[in-house]
Structures are given as structure tokens and as C-alpha cells.
Amino acid sequence: MDHVEEIMTSRPLTVTVDTHATRVRSILREDGFRALPVVNNHRLEGIITRGDIMNISATKSNVDARGVMQHPKVITTPDADIRQLARNLLKADTVQAPVVESADSMQLVGIVSAVDILRKFLYNGKKPAHNDISSIFTRDVVTCTYDEPISKVWDLMDETGFSGLPVIKNKKLIGIITRKDIIDSGHVRIGRESGEIKRSIRVEKVMKTPPLVTTPQNSVTEVAQMMIEYDIGRLPVVENPVYVKKEPNRATKSDLMGIIAREDILWSYLG
């Protein structure tokens, strides 16, 4: 049995309950973290994700971490089984878990993510139950268009729970936009609070293009390797891609068939 302590990040960066919310947002933007544990005297109190930060408005800018944090959906310990943790994360629809010394002490000793688990499975040579992505990718995809205001996309992410959306222009996939892209842009609140949507920055100014893509012919193992290499949580599944010559995993335009997420890949490894 593989244990969490083998793959967790020890002594993770944290914030205290009284850290200003805008400071938390700066840390997430500058350091690229998906989430930050919130502690009080090293005791775990909560967690703040990118999604939580996106909901900080100007009227709430004076709040501290205590007013933004959520109770972690999953909490684990160093001696927990990695496979069981993976199932718990997937069932809770979350991608990371704080690691505490024990349920009694709640002393934070680390953090572990779905990426850590997937990397462990992949590099230990574990074989997925099914290595064909055509049977596991999602075909009903929520998308946005290149000329939509990011304030609208922000709301769509909030409503659907998706942290990234494919970007469409003239019925072709041309990019992808994520919560991280919006936070990094520094325009999280533009247009929404003023009610002037027309003045909001457009998706095309923030999205990543050309996007990384995969085709139905690629295997679960190949997609897992791409997700680890590029540190991404989802890949558009396409046909008729026009690849970038120097970056064969990126396509300037393609026909979107669906999307495959890290969670789909993890379920394949769990059987």
C-alpha cells in the first residue's frame, strides 16, 4: 500500500486566519497555487481556492482569510492509502487535500493533490483499467466565445463549477481560458461590479492560444503524461487539428469533440 506521506508536499505555504483577502489573492496569482491552507497556530482552520478568490468583490475587499475560507472537502493523514484518497477526492469533486498529523490535533503537516497521485500512478508504471480515452471523455462541453466579456465567463465558471472553458471562434476551437488565466490577468472584477459588461475585457485578451489538444486516438497514458508535463487539469478532445509545427501538441484551430479531465484519467487508473 502506498501512503500519502510518500507524495505530499511537506510544510506547504499557508496563510493565517487574519491574512487580508487581497494578500491571499496576490499569493495565488503570483505563485500559481490552486489552493492555500488557512491555519491558526499551525492548526488547520480552512482552505481557500482560486474559485473562492474569484468571488471577492470590491465591497468585500476588507475581509480576511477567515471570511473567505471554506472547510476542506477532504482532509487526510500521512499514513492514509493513496488509492483511497484518490477516490475520496473524486467523490468530493475536489483536487487537493490538506494533510494533518491526526484528526485530533489537526496540526497541518502537508498538502497533497490529484496531480501528485496521478504522477505516482504514472511513474510507478501502473496501468489504467481502460487505456482508450474515446470511452471516457465528456462530449457535452460548456464553452465560451472569443469575444465574450470575462465577467460573463467568470459567472459561468462559478455556476458550472468548471475551472476552464474551451474558447470557440467561427465554430472552431482556438483557445482555452481558466480561472488562473483570469486571476493572473488582474481583471477579475472588471465589468461585473459596475454593471457595464461592455467595458469588460474580452476572452481573447486573456485566453491561452493555441491550446493544447488531444485526439480520440491518444491513450489514457499519453493524456496523463501531457497533464503532468504541462500541469493542466483538462484537455480538449478534437478532430481535424491544425498543429503548430514547433509544438505538435498545440493546434491553432480544430473541431471540438469533447473534453477530458484529470478526474476522468484518475478514475481510469482506479478501475
Secondary structure, DSSP 8 states (H G I E B T S, - for coil): --BGGGT-EES---EETTSBHHHHHHHHHHH--SEEEEEETTEEEEEEEHHHHHT--GGGTT-BGGGT-B--S--B-TTSBHHHHHHHHHHHT-SEEEEES-TTT-BEEEEEEHHHHHHHHHHTT---S--BGGGTSBSS---EETTSBHHHHHHHHHHH--SEEEEEETTEEEEEEEHHHHHHHT-TTTTTTTS-GGGS-BGGGTSBSS-B-B-TTSBHHHHHHHHHHHT-SEEEEEEEEEEETTEEEEEEEEEEEEEEEHHHHHHHHH-
